[in-house]
Amino acid sequence: MSDDLYRRYQYAHTAHQEHARTCTTCTDTSRCPGGQRLYEAFARLQDAYLNRQRQQRR
């Protein structure tokens, strides 16, 4: 069974990494608007995935 949330989380991580590799504005502590959007999407999906994993272990 495929896990759509996991795939979206991993896709967001890849998109954020690819952007960070090529963006001359983004740093570890400061991001351009596009980089910030990608980072927030990744963080939101990561939190959702990890929270679901914790709930399933109970």
Phi, psi and omega in degrees: 000127180281152182246101184298319180298317179297316179298318179295320178299314180292322177297317179296321178297314179297316180298317179295315179298316180297319178297313182298327179292329186254344183278128180274352181266324185288140172230183178293335184247351182220136183230149172290168181304319179293319178295322178295318179298315179295319180296316180295321177296316178299311183297319180296315179291323177297314178300316180297316181295312181294322177297319178296320179298318179296319181294325181288337180280346182289000000 
